Amino acid sequence: MRLVRIASRQSDLARLQAYLVGQALQKNFPDLEIQFQFRESLGDQNQHDPLWKMPQKGVFTEDFLQDLRDEKADLVVHSWKDLPTENRPDTEVVATLQRADQRDFLLLKPSARGHSQLRILSSSPRRAHNLSDFLPAVMPWVCKTVEFANIRGNIPTRIRKWLESDADGLILAKAAIDRLLASESLAQAEEFRPVRELLKTVLAEQLWMVLPLSINPNAAAQGALALEIKKGRTDVRKLLESLNVSADFTAVQAERQRLSQLGGGCHQKIGVAVLARANGEVYWERGRTEAGVDLARSEWRNSHKPPQFTATQLWSLPETAQSQIVRSEVSAELNLPSENCGVWVARASAWPKRIQPAPKLVWTAGLQTWRSLAERGVWVQGCSEGLGENEDTRVQNLVAISEWVKLTHSDRGGDSTLATYKLDLSRVDWKIQSQHQFFYWRSGSQFRSALAAAPQIRALWHASGPGLTHQTLVKELGDQKVFVFLHEEDWRTQCQLDPTPLKPV
């Protein structure tokens, strides 16, 4: 092929996404000519009704089907989440580019501080269901309830509607924000300058936070682009196969398949998130089905299957021993290196009574620390969801951070780490016995201390959450007998043999 005709909607985001595909094609095939075809869809024309109330399926995608069938366009670039979960009979999605951030993004007016009830604009039943309890819990003031109201339009339209309204907040897909802010790298950069400037102004003047997938899993395929072609167009397929990011393609297919099993559609109050990682896969599912069944699944799917043992063979640090761990404050005051620091907080006890200057951004290790800091009046922009301190925050497009500072205990060490408390494990009675075969560790420090007290555990089986603790176990023991679980209860549930014998049928 010498010419490829790429079709998409004509919103800023849709055009940008089409340009990204064209840019990727020309990088791989420099002699290829690209033509773009932009027009409105039914969903663009109807800006009043909530998407979940519109009777048609694929209101942003169906209008382009005939162009593919008649070969007036060679491919259509969609936001994959807009496609119906059912496969079409005469077209197919054959590739996707690297997926952008799957998470949702909250903008909040500073004037909302202190409001006991927040009014948030979003047209998604999924967000309203999953965030109604979470948002009040992470506001650094007493907030009792959140009311959700509908909003429609492209990104700049929704932002302007929100700013001109009496609503406190607005929720958007973070992928849209990231892509629009990164549009300076495109040949068509000037075309997007107004929306870039709008976003930069809003981010500088408003409060914001990145919403966690464990609480609010994304709409299936959110953040991914779908490159759709007519079936039988092997010439186009061959070009697009060179662009495909297979790990993202597989993850998106898994999300869409699960949503289809649950009924599919943007009217559902269901989020499904799959994250591929080096040693496994993270899966989150949350919401409520149309039949009123509540969904709440979170798991780490290990790349190799963990063993199972009886309850007496499983060991984790008992609560009595946990109370023997002593944490003492190093300093009540902390001076950061600069005004543009981001602060990563390992646990609530790592936060000092006074910190100067105020950090540009606060990120926590998990949700419990986030809630604890909010109770102390700290605005937290997001968290690593227990996936470890090396989990990418993906905030580079949102804020300029000159340096990250990790607040943790004095034995942690490492680059860009500030000790705000001491950890004393010398009083812990480990009580590890000969029947114990499989261990769950909450920190690398606990593992090292227990190993010194009971060296025989080196040859046995071990598990932890993802992140630094897992890295410590693998470094010390290798990866064949080391497993990851998001929560200790997941480890116990998946690795404990049923002690009750099966009754004969």
N, C-alpha and C positions, 0 to 999 in steps of 0.2 A: 504494500500500500504506500502511496505517496501522499495521500490526503486523508485525514481523519476528522470527521465532523462530530463535535462534542456538544451535546444538548444539556441544559439544566434550567432551573428556575432563574429568575432575574434579580432576586434579592442580593444584597451585598455578599452575604455568606455563601449563597449558592454559586454566584459567579466566581468568587474566590476559590471555592472547592473545585470548580471546573478548570480554573487556571492552574491549580496545583497538579491536576492530572495531566493537563497539556504540557506543563513544564517537565514533569517526570518522563513523559513520552519523548519529548524532544531531547532530553538528556541522554536517553538510551538510543534514540534514532534521530541524529542531528539533521538529516535531510527530510524529515517528515514535516509536512505542512499541516497546521492545525487551524480549523475553523470552529468558531463558537456560535451556538444558537441559544438565545435566552428568551424566555417568555414566562408569563404568569401561569400558575396552576389554579385549579378550583379552590384550593386552600388559601391561595393568595387573594383571590377575588372576594371570598367570604371572610371578612375580618371581624365578624360579630359573634358568631356561634362558637362555643367551646368545641375543640376538635372531637372530644368524646361524644358530643351530641349530634355531630354531622352524620347523616345516614350512609354516606358513601365511604368505601374503604380506599385507602391510599390517596387522600385528597391532594397530596403534594406530588404524587407520582403517576397517577393513571393517565393524565393528559399527554404524557410522552410516549405511551405504548404504541400508538399508531405510527408515530414517526419511525420507531424501530422496525415495525412490521413492514412499512413501505420503503425502508432503507433511505429515508430522508435524513436520518441521523445514524451514525455508526455506533455511538454509545451514549448513554445518559449517565450523568453523575448525580447520585442521590445522597442525602443523609440517610444512612442505611436504616435508622430507626423509623423513618417515614414509610418504608415499604411494608405491605401486609405480610404477615407471617406465612401465608400460603404461597407456594411456588406458582409462578405464572406458567401457562402451558407452552407459550411460544417465545419467551425470553428467559434469560438467566443472568445471575450475577456471577462474574467470573474472576473478579479480583477486588482487592482493597489496598489502599495505601496504609502507611503506618497510622495506627489509631491514635487519636488525640485523647486527652484526659476524659475519662468516663464520668467524672463526678459532676454534681450540680454545684451551683455557685450562688451564694446569697449576697445581695447588696442591701444595706440598711442605712437609712438616713440617721445622721448623728442626733437629730431632734427626737428620735425614737427612744433615746436613753431614758430609763425610768418608767416607760410605759408598761403598765401591768397587763395590757392586752395589745398584741401586735397584729396589724393587718398586712398580710403578705400577698402580693400579686403573683399568681401562677395558674396556668390552665390545666395542670396535671393532677388528676385524682391520686396518682401514685405518690407524688410529693406531699399532698395534703394529708394522706393517711400516715405516711411514714415519719413525717416531721412534726406533727402536732404536739407530741410529747417531748421530742428532743430539743426543739428550739427554745422553749421556756427554760429548760434545764441548763443551757449553756449561755444564757444572757447574764452578764455580770451585774444584774439587779433583779429584784423580785418581779418576775413575769409569770402570770398565771395561765394565760391562754393565747392561742394564735388563731386568727381567722384568715382563711384563704379566699381570695376573690379572683375571678377570671380576668385574663388579659390576653390579647391576640396581637399579632403584627411581627414584623422582622425585628432584629435586635435593636437598631437605633429607635425604631418606633416605640417598642416596649419601654425602653429606657426613658424616652421623653414623656410618654404617658405616665410613667411612675413618678418622675420628677415633678410633673405638673399636678399630680393627684395628692390626696391626703393620706395615701397608703404609706406604711412605714418601710416596707421592703419589697424586693423583687427577686425571684429565683429564675436563673437562666442555666442552660447547659454550659459548663466551663469550656468545653471544646470550641464553642462558637467564639467566646471571648478570646481564647488563646490564638485561634487562627486569624481573627481579624487584627489582633495586635501584632501578629507576626507577618502581616501582609507587606511590610517594607521590603522583604526579600524577593517579591515578585516583580516582573517587568512592568506589570500594571499597577505598581505601588501607589502612584498618584491618584488613581481612581478611588482608592480606599482611605485617602488621607482624612476626609471629614469624619468618618466613623472611628478611625484610630484616635483622632484628637478628642472626640466625644468620650471614648472609653478611658483614655488617659486622665481626662479631667474628672470623670466620675470616680475612678479608682483613687485619685488623690484626695477627693473631697468627702467621700462616703465611707462608711464602715463596710467591711466585707469578710466573708469566711467561706472556706471550701468545705462542703458538706460531706460527711464520711459515708463511704459505700456500705459499711457494715450496718448502718442505721437506715440509709437511703440508697439501696442499690439502684443502679442506673436503669433507665428504660432500655430494653433489649437492643443492643447494637449502637447505643448512644456513643458518639465520638468517632464512629467508623464511617467511611465512604463506601458506597456500593457502586461498582462499575458494571452497569447492566447493558447487555447486548442482545441482539436477536439470535435465537438458536440456529445453529448451522453456519454462523459467520466465523469460520475457522481463521480467516485472515485477521479479524479484529482480536479474536481470542489469543492468537499467538503473540500479538503486540502487548496485550495487557498482562499476559502471564509473567512477563519480565518485571512488572511493577508489583506483583502481589506479595504481601507480607503474610506468609502462611499461618504463623502463630495467631495473628489477629483475626484472620479469616476463620480459623477453627474456633476461636473463642466466641466470636460473634454468632457463628452458626449454632453453637451450643446454647447461647442465651436465647436465640430466636426459637430454637426447637423447644426449649423448656416453656417459653411464653405460649407457644402454640398448644402445648399439652394442657396449659392452664386456661385456655380460651382465647388468647391473643387479643390484640387491639389496644389503642391508646385510651380506651374507656376503662381499662383494668387498673386496679390499685396495686399493681405488682411490679417490683423491680428485680432484675436478675443480673448479677455481675460475675464475670469470670476473668481472673487475672492470671496469666501464665508467669511462672517464676522458674528460676534455674533448677530447683529441686522439687518442683511440684506445681500445684495449681490452687489458687484461692477461689472459693465459691461462696457467694452471698445471695440469698433470696429472702425477700421480705414483702409483706403486703397482705391483701385479703382478696379472696376469689369472689366471683359473683354469687356463689352459693353461701358466702359468709364464713368460709374457712380461713383462719388466720395462718399465714406462712411466716416462718422464721427459721432459716437454715444458714449456718455459717460453718464452713469447714475448710481445712487444708487437705488437699488430695495428694498424698505422697507419691513420688514417682516409683517407689518400691513399697510393697505391702508390709505393714508392721506386724509383728507376731502377737499372739494372744496368750494371756496367762490367767490364772485364777486371781480372785480379788486379793488373797493374802500374798501373792507374788508381786503385786504392783506396789510401788512405794513413791510417795511424795512427802514433802516436809509437813509434818502435822502442825496444827494450829498452836499446840503447846510449845513446839520448838520455834515456830515463827515469832512467838512473843519473846523469845530469848535473843532475837536479833536487836542490836542497839544501834540506833541512828542518832547522831548528835550533830548539831549545827556547827559549821566551821566559822561562818561569819554572817551576821544579820544584814550586812550591806554588801552590795556587789557593784563594782564599777565596770561597765562595758568598755571595750576598746574604742568604739565610735558610735555615732548616732544612727548609723545605717546597719546595725547588727540585727541578725535574726537569732532568736533564742530557741533552742530545742530543749525541752524540759523532760527529764527521764521519769520523774514522779513528783507529786505535789510537795513532798518534803524537800525537794531540791530548790524550790522557789524561795528566795530570801525575803526578809521583811521589807527591804528597801533595795531598789535597783535603779542605777543612774548611768547614762541617760535612759529614758524610756526606750525599750527595744522597738525597732521598726516593725518587727513581726514576731509573734509568739506561736510556737508549734509544740505540741505535746506528743509523748510517746503513745498514749492511748486515750480512750474516752473517759476513763475514771479520773485521770489527771486533768483532762480538759474541764470536767464538771467541777472538780475541786478548786481549780484556779478561778473559774467563773464565780464560785461562791465567795472568793476573796476579792472580787471586783476586777479581775483581769480579763481583757478582751483577747480571746484566742482565735487565731485565723484558721486553724485546722490541726489535724493530728495524723500520726503515722499508723493508726489503727492496730497497734500491736505487731506490725510487720517489721519493726526494727529501725534503728537510727539511720541506716543507709537507704531506706525507702525514699525515693525521690519525691520531694514536696511538690514539684512541678509548678512553682510559683514564679519562675524566672521572667515570664511575660508580664506579670502583675505588679511586681515591686522590685526595686534595685536593692539587693542585699550585698554589702561589701564583704561581710564575714558572718559565718555561722558560729555560734557559741553554744556548746552542749553543757547543760547544768546537770551534774550527777555527783556521785560520791568520790572520795579522795583516792580510792584504790583503782578507779576506772582507767585513768591515764588516757593517752592518745592525743591526737591533734585537736586543737580548738576546743579543749575541754576545760571547764572551770569547776573545781570542787566546791560545793556549797554545803556538803554534810559528810561526816565520817560514818563508815559502816564497820561494825564490830560483830564478828561471828564467833568469837572465842568462847562464848557461853553456851553455844548451841550443842545440845546432846543429839547427835544424829540418829542413834538407835537403829542402825542398819543391821539386819540379821541375815542369817544364811539362806532363808527361804526367799528373800527379795531378789527378783530377777530383772525387773523393768522399772526404770526410774524416770520421774518427771522433775525437771529443774526450772525454777523461776528466774534464776540469774546465773551467770558464769561464776560469780563470786561464791555462791552457795555450792556449786559443783566442785570448784577447786578446793574449798574447805572440807567438803565431805570426802573427796578423793584422798586428801591427806590423812583423814581419820580412818578411812576404810579403803585401802588401795585395791582390794579384791574386786571392787565394782568396775574397774577398768575393762574387764573382759565381758561385762554384761551389756544389757540393752538400755538405751537412754532416749529421752524425748524432751522437747522444750517448745516454747513458742518460736516463731521465726525471728530473725535478727541476730543481734550480737551473741545471745546465749547459744543459739544454734551454731554460730560460727566458732565459738569457744569449744563446744563439744566435738565438732568435726575436726578442728585443729588438733585436739588432744587425742581423739579416738578413731579418726577416720569416719567415713560416711556410711559404712555398711550396716552398722548397728545404731544409727542415730536417725531420729524421726522428728517431724514437725507437726504440731497441732496448734490451732488458734487459741484453744482454751484447755485448761487442765481437765475439765469435765469431758471434753471431746476425746482426749487421750484415754480416760478411764472407760468411757462408753464403748469406744471402738476396740480397745485392747483387752477388755475383761471377758473371759469365757463365761457363758451362762452356767451358773452352778447348779441349776435345776435340770435334772435329766428329763428328756423328752418322754412324754407318755405314749404308750403304743396306740396306734390308730384303731 
